[in-house]
Amino acid sequence: MLVMNNYDQEIELSVEDRLAYEAEVQKYDDLINNFVPGTGEEIDLGNGMKGIVDNSNPNQDRFIKKAQNLAALGRNNKAIKTLIDASSYHEDSLTIMDTLAGIYDQANAYQLALNIYNDILSNNPDKYMDYIKSVIHMYINLEDDDKAGKLYIEYITA
């Protein structure tokens, strides 16, 4: 059972923007829920060409876009759950993990975001330069200026 704090936020949006985000959430929710494993999925190959990919799992981008739209509405709890569900299909996805950390950051859950970034780096040390700025940002938000400063010096001298 997943237990989490309330990370939802009050977001001021125009009626039009709110409806647009709601429509996007519904669109991606429908695409995820109506996915039939093994039936193939049409993708855009560029230059007007289309191709079929036979997937056994729903496309991770659908989960990510649903989560991003939920977060834009301030519904971070549902966004987090969506990404956790996505990770059950796409266990090693850096994009899902990065998006999840970003939502925790947006929700001011800096320690959780930092934990995810540290997990990414421990499993993918070659991504150090891609994620170190985010790690530094989390330490600043956690008011650990000493650690942030040390990492920044390490970063600029690397």
Secondary structure, 3 states (H helix, E strand, C coil): CCCCCCCCCCCCCCHHHHHHHHHHHHHHHHHHHCCCCCCCEEEEEECCEEEEECCCCCCHHHHHHHHHHHHHCCCHHHHHHHHHHHHHHCCCCHHHHHHHHHHHHHCCCHHHHHHHHHHHHHHCHHHHHHHHHHHHHHHHHCCCHHHHHHHHHHHHHC
